[in-house]
Amino acid sequence: MLRPRIPVNPSPTGIVTPHTSVIESRHEPSTPAAANHAPTTPAAPGRLPVQLTPGSTVALAAAGGAVVLVVGAVLVSMLLAVAITGVSLAVVAVVLRLLVKDLQRGL
């Protein structure tokens, strides 16, 4: 009930080389031709390269340009927000300093 289940691979994907004990137990002569046999299943086809047509190249370039423009606009707006915040804090600091000077002179 609690035994682990080991998955079985029905079709091996490479050259299977039996152990020497298996060869000896069968009483078969070990020949180099028997050890270097081709796999029984064909190899999986490799990944096909992506082929870009002129239209897809233009679309890819346009998409890249759009991404650069959007990221640039976001970064410029963040920089502008920081600059406006800094200027407004500087103005508030100057006004507060003038008010404190006026209060100290008046007393």
Residue, then its C-alpha position, 0 to 999 in steps of 0.5 A: m500500500l505504501r510502496p513507492r511507484i516507479p514510473v516505467n519508460p516504455s521507449p528508451t531514448g538512447i543506447v541501452t548498454p546491459h551490465t556484464s552480469v546480464i550478458e553472462s547470465r544469458h550465456e551470449p557471446s559479447t561482440p562489439a557489434a552487439a554493444n554498438h547497435a543503433p537505438t530502437t526509437p528515432a531521435a526526437p526532431g530538434r527545435l526548428p529555427v525561427q524564420l523571420t519574414p520582412g513583414s514580421t521583422v518590421a512588426l518586431a522593430a515597431a514593437g521594440g520601438a513602441v516599448v522603448l517609447v513607453v519605457g522612456a515616457v514612464l522614466v521621464s515622467m518619474l524624473l519630472a515628478v521628482a524634480i517638481t517635488g524637490v522644487s516645491l519642497a525648496v520653495v516651502a523651506v524658503v517661505l518657512r525660513l522667511l516666516v521664522k525670521d519675521l516672527q523673531r524680529g517682531l518679538 
